[in-house]
Structures are given as structure tokens and as C-alpha cells.
Amino acid sequence: MQYLRPVALCLLSFFFFSSPALAQTVATEASAPKRLVEVAFVLDTTGSMSSLIDGAKKKIWSIANTIVDQHPDAEIRFGLVGYRDIGDEYVTKEFPLTTDIQGIYAKLLAFEADGGGDTPESVNEALDVAVTKLGWSDKSQVKADRILFLVGDAPPHMDYKQDRKYPVVIAEAVKKGIVVNTVQAGNMASTRKIWKEMASLGKGEYLAIPQDGGRVVVIVTPYDDEILVIQRKLNLTIVPYGSKVRQKQVADKATQYESAPKAASAEMSRFVSKSKKGKAVVTGDGDLVADVKEGRKKLADVSQRELPENMQKMSASEQKAYLDVKAGEREKLSRQLEALVSKRDAFILEQEKAAAPASVSQPDSFDTGVKKTLKGQIK
């Protein structure tokens, strides 16, 4: 029997790996991330949504951290669709799903509420764009959590002949494995009826929040300033590469820490620290230190013109040494940041516990409602 066992294993291995379909499955699963979470926000950006949009800008990183807390090793992709109506400055603006969440955050910061005036909005077209143009992963190829949030206060135009109506679009979303949630700002009865129907069709949740997005609580901690100091030092370890335009885009991401509110910047630092375990300082690619360390790029494959100017003058060995120094600095700073983030988390937890009894009777705000839904829907 002991001699048959190796033979049986060899036969099983031959059968398994000689099958092209099975071999492809193994290769796909080996190269796929441990977990993929895709989240898209379809956001009414007309004038009546001004306060909610401001709240979303403050809390988007806190929402992203909710996913990281559940699944630190997950690959997270965010997408965004802003919509108004025909006759406004734009009908839809879409930004496809991407791991570059700092890039999506920059797009969100650029949104200003304006337009509108009449009750219905181009909700149908916005949903269609979100389901068909954001680049969702293929359900037949990739296991993923695909979650969409429609956020608005007005019902859709059902009299527009040029767009597909929400029952058809949501049916397509379900086939693609996308869960459709609706978040109603305000209490318009005509919106409530359709938003509830949409959530039911989309196998999602209906959330009702105040018109202004609810009480968006931003907790300032004693560690925020120190976190930002460490983050600024970490930004100096970034080595942008690629075209001049790409290098500038990567370098500009660091300035978001300067322009965002302290608490939001601290949440951003927390996301990068927790989700990448110190390997990256910015989301997405384009940082040579992280891309080389994570095996996405070989230094030898980067042309001289794609390197920053100071590295173009170095020899190959000097370039490697330069990246090694940056990586070493990053590792040390990342450990300091992780310790500060842990202290900040503990402080916030205590603050939330103390505030819990007073907030029991309050309706969900935009961020708390979204967080609860994500915790329930990410399997």
C-alpha cells in the first residue's frame, strides 16, 4: 500500500494538470487576490445634496477602513458616478472602479452640488452607467463582493425615452453579481417608494437618512498631528516613475494629506497603513519603491526616461541602493505609523462607546448606514 500511494498521487497530478481547463483555473486562482471587494457610489450631485456630499468627503476613508478592518488582505476597488439631469452642467460623470482610492477621493473632492431644481433626476441613466461602464469584475471569472450604493433624494425621470429604466438595469446588475442598495436622503414619498423597490430588485438594503446626510461625527484624536508628521516623512520615500504626467499624478497624491481635514487625513493614512502593511504610501501603482518591492515591476525593465531625474544620473547599482534606502526608511516609518494608528483606534473606540447611549435614538447618518450595510454584505 505504501508503494501505491506515490503512484496514485502521480496519476492524480497528471490528470489534474493535463486538463487545460483545470490548469487555467489553478493559475487564475493562484494569481487572483485573496479577496476582491468592489464598491461603487452613484451620487446625486444636485444642489439639494450639498451637505451630504460634504459629509461624504469627510467620511469616505472611514468607509474604506470598514472594509480593511474586516479583510486586511483584500484588494479593494472603488468607483464613482455623479449625476444630475438633462439641462444641467452634466448628466453623469463616471470614474471606473480602481484600487487607486486616493484618485477616487480626489474626484469626490472636486464634486460640488449644483443644478437640479425640478424633482425627478436622471437616476435611470446614472444606474445604467454604473452597472455597464465602471468595469466590474466578471462574475464567471472572479469571486468578489460587488456592492453598489445609489444615494439621492429625488425619483428618476420615467418619461425619458432615451434611457433604460431601472427594473431592466437592476436585473442586469443582479446577473453580474452586483448588490444594489439605495440610500434616500430626506423624506420625499415618491422617492421612498421607488428606492425601496430598487433595493428589493437589487437584493440589497434600503436606507433612510436625513436630507443633510445626518450627523456625520468626525472624532479628532491626540494622535492625528503626529500621524500627519509621519505621513509627510513617508511621502518623501515615494519614487514616482513613468511619463512626466504620471510622475506628477503620483507626487500630487501626497498633497491630499495637506488639504484634507486632519481626521480625514489620519483615516487616509490608516487605510494605506492597514491595507498594504507598510509596502505602499499611495494607492494604485506608479511608486517605484512599492512596485519593485511587491514584484509588479523590475527595476531593470524601467527605461531611463521613465525614471525621476535624480535617478537617471545613477548607475544600475546606485539605483538599486537608492531604492533600498527608501524602502528601509519606509519600513521604519511604517512601524511608527502602525503604532500610532493602533493608539488612535483605541481612542476612537472609547469615544464611540461613551457616545453610544446618546445616539441610540438618532437615525443613521450616511457613513454609519453605509458601514453597517457593508459589514452585512461582505461575505
C-alpha positions as CSV (number, residue, x, y, z in Angstrom):
1,M,0.0,0.0,0.0
2,Q,2.8,2.4,0.9
3,Y,4.2,1.9,-2.7
4,L,0.9,2.6,-4.3
5,R,0.3,5.9,-2.6
6,P,3.1,7.8,-4.5
7,V,1.9,6.2,-7.8
8,A,-1.7,7.3,-7.1
9,L,-0.5,10.9,-6.3
10,C,1.4,11.0,-9.6
11,L,-1.5,9.8,-11.6
12,L,-3.8,12.3,-9.9
13,S,-1.3,15.1,-10.6
14,F,-1.1,14.0,-14.2
15,F,-4.8,14.0,-14.6
16,F,-5.3,17.3,-12.8
17,F,-2.6,19.4,-14.6
18,S,-3.0,17.8,-18.0
19,S,-6.5,19.3,-18.2
20,P,-6.2,22.8,-19.8
21,A,-9.4,24.0,-18.0
22,L,-8.3,22.8,-14.6
23,A,-4.8,24.1,-15.1
24,Q,-6.2,27.5,-16.1
25,T,-8.4,27.5,-13.0
26,V,-5.4,26.8,-10.8
27,A,-3.4,29.6,-12.5
28,T,-6.3,32.1,-12.2
29,E,-6.9,31.3,-8.5
30,A,-3.2,31.5,-7.7
31,S,-2.8,34.9,-9.3
32,A,-6.1,36.3,-8.0
33,P,-6.2,38.4,-4.8
34,K,-7.2,36.6,-1.6
35,R,-10.3,38.7,-1.7
36,L,-11.8,41.3,-4.0
37,V,-14.2,43.9,-2.8
38,E,-15.7,46.3,-5.4
39,V,-17.8,49.2,-4.1
40,A,-19.4,52.0,-6.3
41,F,-21.3,55.1,-5.2
42,V,-23.9,56.6,-7.5
43,L,-24.3,60.0,-6.1
44,D,-26.9,62.7,-6.8
45,T,-24.8,65.9,-7.1
46,T,-27.6,68.5,-7.5
47,G,-27.9,71.5,-5.2
48,S,-30.1,69.8,-2.5
49,M,-27.4,67.3,-1.8
50,S,-24.7,69.8,-0.8
51,S,-24.4,68.9,2.9
52,L,-24.4,65.2,2.2
53,I,-21.6,65.5,-0.3
54,D,-19.6,67.5,2.2
55,G,-20.1,64.7,4.7
56,A,-19.1,62.0,2.2
57,K,-15.9,63.9,1.5
58,K,-15.0,63.7,5.2
59,K,-16.0,60.0,5.7
60,I,-15.1,58.2,2.5
61,W,-11.8,57.0,4.1
62,S,-13.6,55.8,7.2
63,I,-15.9,53.8,5.0
64,A,-12.9,52.3,3.2
65,N,-11.4,51.4,6.6
66,T,-14.5,49.4,7.5
67,I,-13.6,47.0,4.7
68,V,-10.0,46.9,5.7
69,D,-10.9,46.0,9.3
70,Q,-12.9,43.0,8.1
71,H,-10.5,41.9,5.4
72,P,-7.0,43.4,5.7
73,D,-5.7,41.4,2.8
74,A,-8.5,42.2,0.4
75,E,-8.0,44.1,-2.8
76,I,-10.4,47.0,-2.7
77,R,-11.7,48.8,-5.7
78,F,-13.9,51.9,-5.5
79,G,-15.9,53.6,-8.3
80,L,-18.0,56.7,-8.5
81,V,-20.8,58.1,-10.6
82,G,-22.1,61.7,-10.1
83,Y,-25.4,62.5,-11.7
84,R,-27.7,65.4,-12.2
85,D,-30.2,65.9,-15.0
86,I,-30.6,66.9,-18.7
87,G,-30.1,70.7,-18.9
88,D,-27.6,70.8,-16.0
89,E,-23.8,71.1,-16.4
90,Y,-23.6,67.3,-16.9
91,V,-26.0,64.4,-16.7
92,T,-23.4,61.8,-15.5
93,K,-19.7,61.8,-14.6
94,E,-18.2,58.4,-14.1
95,F,-14.9,57.2,-12.6
96,P,-14.3,53.5,-13.1
97,L,-13.6,51.0,-10.4
98,T,-9.9,51.2,-9.3
99,T,-7.6,50.3,-6.5
100,D,-6.4,53.9,-6.6
101,I,-8.8,55.1,-3.9
102,Q,-6.8,58.3,-3.5
103,G,-7.6,59.1,-7.1
104,I,-11.3,58.5,-6.5
105,Y,-11.1,60.6,-3.4
106,A,-9.7,63.5,-5.4
107,K,-12.6,63.1,-7.9
108,L,-15.1,63.2,-4.9
109,L,-13.4,66.3,-3.6
110,A,-13.9,68.0,-6.9
111,F,-17.7,67.4,-6.8
112,E,-19.7,70.5,-5.9
113,A,-23.5,70.3,-5.5
114,D,-25.3,72.4,-8.1
115,G,-28.2,72.3,-10.6
116,G,-31.4,70.4,-10.2
117,G,-34.5,72.4,-9.3
118,D,-37.1,70.1,-10.6
119,T,-37.9,66.9,-8.7
120,P,-37.0,64.0,-10.9
121,E,-33.4,63.4,-11.9
122,S,-31.5,61.2,-14.4
123,V,-31.4,58.3,-12.0
124,N,-32.0,55.7,-14.7
125,E,-29.1,56.8,-16.8
126,A,-26.8,57.0,-13.8
127,L,-27.6,53.5,-12.7
128,D,-27.1,52.3,-16.3
129,V,-23.7,53.9,-16.4
130,A,-22.8,52.4,-13.0
131,V,-23.7,48.9,-14.0
132,T,-22.3,48.9,-17.5
133,K,-19.3,51.3,-17.6
134,L,-17.4,51.1,-14.3
135,G,-15.5,47.9,-15.2
136,W,-16.9,45.4,-12.7
137,S,-15.0,42.1,-12.4
138,D,-16.5,39.2,-14.4
139,K,-18.7,37.0,-12.1
140,S,-17.8,33.9,-14.1
141,Q,-14.1,34.5,-13.7
142,V,-13.6,36.2,-10.3
143,K,-15.0,35.7,-6.9
144,A,-15.8,39.1,-5.5
145,D,-18.2,41.2,-3.4
146,R,-19.8,43.7,-5.7
147,I,-21.8,46.4,-3.9
148,L,-23.4,49.5,-5.3
149,F,-25.0,52.4,-3.3
150,L,-27.4,54.7,-5.0
151,V,-27.6,57.9,-3.0
152,G,-30.1,60.6,-3.7
153,D,-33.3,62.5,-2.7
154,A,-35.4,62.6,-5.9
155,P,-37.0,59.9,-8.0
156,P,-36.0,59.0,-11.6
157,H,-37.4,60.5,-14.8
158,M,-39.6,57.8,-16.2
159,D,-40.7,59.9,-19.1
160,Y,-37.3,60.0,-20.8
161,K,-37.4,57.7,-23.9
162,Q,-33.6,57.6,-24.5
163,D,-32.6,55.7,-21.3
164,R,-33.1,52.2,-20.0
165,K,-35.4,52.1,-17.0
166,Y,-34.3,50.9,-13.5
167,P,-36.0,47.5,-13.5
168,V,-34.1,46.4,-16.6
169,V,-30.8,47.9,-15.4
170,I,-31.0,46.4,-11.9
171,A,-31.9,42.9,-13.4
172,E,-28.6,43.2,-15.3
173,A,-26.8,44.2,-12.2
174,V,-28.1,41.1,-10.3
175,K,-26.9,38.9,-13.2
176,K,-23.5,40.4,-12.8
177,G,-23.5,39.7,-9.1
178,I,-23.8,43.3,-8.1
179,V,-25.9,44.1,-5.0
180,V,-27.9,47.3,-5.4
181,N,-28.5,49.3,-2.2
182,T,-30.4,52.6,-2.1
183,V,-29.8,55.5,0.3
184,Q,-32.6,58.0,0.4
185,A,-31.7,61.5,1.7
186,G,-34.8,63.3,3.0
187,N,-38.4,62.0,3.1
188,M,-39.9,62.5,-0.3
189,A,-42.7,59.9,-0.5
190,S,-42.3,59.4,-4.3
191,T,-38.6,58.7,-3.8
192,R,-39.2,56.3,-0.9
193,K,-41.5,54.1,-2.9
194,I,-39.1,53.7,-5.8
195,W,-35.9,53.5,-3.7
196,K,-37.5,50.6,-1.7
197,E,-38.4,48.8,-4.9
198,M,-34.9,49.3,-6.4
199,A,-33.3,47.8,-3.2
200,S,-35.7,44.8,-3.3
201,L,-35.0,44.2,-7.0
202,G,-31.3,44.6,-6.4
203,K,-31.2,42.1,-3.4
204,G,-29.9,45.0,-1.3
205,E,-30.9,47.3,1.5
206,Y,-33.0,50.5,1.6
207,L,-31.5,53.1,4.0
208,A,-33.3,56.3,5.0
209,I,-31.1,59.2,6.2
210,P,-31.7,62.9,6.9
211,Q,-31.5,65.3,3.9
212,D,-28.2,66.7,5.0
213,G,-26.7,63.2,5.4
214,G,-27.2,63.0,9.1
215,R,-24.9,63.7,12.0
216,V,-21.5,62.9,10.5
217,V,-19.2,62.7,13.5
218,V,-15.6,63.3,12.9
219,I,-13.5,62.4,16.0
220,V,-10.3,64.3,16.5
221,T,-7.7,62.4,18.4
222,P,-4.4,63.4,20.2
223,Y,-2.5,61.3,17.7
224,D,-3.7,63.0,14.5
225,D,-0.9,65.6,14.3
226,E,1.8,63.1,14.9
227,I,0.3,60.7,12.3
228,L,0.4,63.5,9.7
229,V,4.1,64.2,10.6
230,I,4.9,60.6,10.0
231,Q,2.9,60.6,6.8
232,R,4.8,63.6,5.4
233,K,8.1,61.7,6.1
234,L,6.6,58.7,4.4
235,N,5.7,60.8,1.4
236,L,9.4,61.6,0.9
237,T,10.0,57.8,0.3
238,I,7.8,57.9,-2.8
239,V,9.7,57.5,-6.1
240,P,7.3,58.3,-8.9
241,Y,8.2,56.8,-12.3
242,G,6.7,56.6,-15.8
243,S,5.8,59.6,-18.0
244,K,6.1,63.1,-16.7
245,V,2.4,63.3,-16.4
246,R,2.2,60.0,-14.4
247,Q,5.0,61.1,-12.1
248,K,3.2,64.3,-11.3
249,Q,0.0,62.5,-10.6
250,V,1.7,60.2,-8.2
251,A,3.5,63.1,-6.5
252,D,0.3,65.1,-6.2
253,K,-1.4,62.3,-4.2
254,A,0.7,63.2,-1.3
255,T,-0.7,66.7,-1.2
256,Q,-4.1,65.3,-0.3
257,Y,-2.8,64.9,3.2
258,E,-2.2,68.6,3.4
259,S,-5.6,69.8,2.0
260,A,-7.9,67.3,3.7
261,P,-9.2,67.8,7.3
262,K,-6.9,66.3,9.9
263,A,-9.2,63.5,10.9
264,A,-9.8,62.6,7.2
265,S,-6.1,62.7,6.5
266,A,-5.5,60.4,9.5
267,E,-8.1,58.0,8.2
268,M,-6.3,58.0,4.8
269,S,-3.0,57.2,6.5
270,R,-4.7,54.4,8.4
271,F,-6.1,52.9,5.2
272,V,-2.7,52.9,3.4
273,S,-1.0,51.5,6.5
274,K,-3.6,48.8,7.3
275,S,-4.3,47.7,3.7
276,K,-0.8,47.5,2.4
277,K,1.1,46.7,5.6
278,G,3.6,49.5,5.0
279,K,4.6,48.5,1.5
280,A,2.9,51.4,-0.2
281,V,2.4,55.1,0.7
282,V,0.0,55.9,-2.1
283,T,-2.8,53.8,-3.6
284,G,-2.6,52.4,-7.1
285,D,0.7,52.0,-8.9
286,G,3.3,54.5,-10.0
287,D,5.6,54.4,-6.9
288,L,8.8,52.5,-7.9
289,V,9.7,51.6,-4.3
290,A,6.4,49.8,-3.7
291,D,6.1,48.3,-7.3
292,V,9.6,46.8,-7.1
293,K,9.1,45.5,-3.6
294,E,5.8,43.9,-4.4
295,G,7.1,42.4,-7.7
296,R,4.9,44.4,-10.0
297,K,7.9,45.9,-11.7
298,K,11.6,45.1,-12.2
299,L,14.0,48.0,-11.9
300,A,15.9,46.7,-15.0
301,D,12.7,47.0,-17.1
302,V,12.2,50.7,-16.4
303,S,13.8,52.9,-19.1
304,Q,16.0,55.8,-18.1
305,R,13.4,58.4,-19.4
306,E,10.8,56.9,-17.1
307,L,12.9,57.4,-14.0
308,P,12.9,60.6,-12.0
309,E,15.7,63.0,-13.0
310,N,17.9,62.3,-10.0
311,M,17.9,58.5,-10.7
312,Q,18.7,59.0,-14.4
313,K,22.2,60.1,-13.4
314,M,22.9,57.0,-11.3
315,S,24.4,53.7,-12.3
316,A,22.3,50.5,-12.1
317,S,23.9,49.6,-8.7
318,E,23.3,53.1,-7.4
319,Q,19.7,53.0,-8.4
320,K,19.1,49.7,-6.6
321,A,20.9,51.1,-3.5
322,Y,18.8,54.3,-3.6
323,L,15.5,52.2,-3.7
324,D,16.8,50.0,-0.9
325,V,17.4,53.1,1.3
326,K,13.9,54.4,0.5
327,A,12.4,51.0,1.3
328,G,14.3,50.8,4.6
329,E,13.2,54.3,5.6
330,R,9.6,53.4,4.7
331,E,9.7,50.2,6.8
332,K,10.9,52.1,9.9
333,L,8.3,54.9,9.5
334,S,5.5,52.4,8.7
335,R,6.1,50.7,12.0
336,Q,5.9,54.0,13.8
337,L,2.7,54.8,11.9
338,E,1.1,51.4,12.7
339,A,1.7,52.0,16.4
340,L,0.1,55.5,16.3
341,V,-2.8,54.1,14.3
342,S,-3.4,51.4,16.9
343,K,-3.5,54.1,19.7
344,R,-5.8,56.2,17.6
345,D,-8.2,53.3,17.0
346,A,-8.3,52.6,20.8
347,F,-9.0,56.3,21.5
348,I,-11.9,56.4,18.9
349,L,-13.4,53.2,20.2
350,E,-13.6,54.7,23.7
351,Q,-15.1,57.9,22.4
352,E,-17.7,55.9,20.4
353,K,-18.6,53.8,23.5
354,A,-19.1,56.9,25.6
355,A,-21.4,58.5,22.9
356,A,-23.4,55.3,22.1
357,P,-26.3,55.8,24.7
358,A,-26.9,59.4,23.4
359,S,-27.0,58.3,19.8
360,V,-29.3,55.2,20.1
361,S,-32.5,57.2,19.1
362,Q,-30.8,59.0,16.2
363,P,-31.3,57.8,12.6
364,D,-28.3,56.5,10.7
365,S,-26.1,59.1,9.0
366,F,-24.7,58.5,5.5
367,D,-21.5,56.9,6.8
368,T,-22.9,54.8,9.6
369,G,-25.6,53.4,7.3
370,V,-23.1,52.5,4.6
371,K,-20.7,50.9,7.1
372,K,-23.5,48.7,8.6
373,T,-24.6,47.6,5.1
374,L,-21.0,46.8,4.1
375,K,-20.4,44.8,7.2
376,G,-23.5,42.7,6.5
377,Q,-23.0,42.3,2.7
378,I,-19.2,41.5,2.5
379,K,-19.4,37.8,3.0
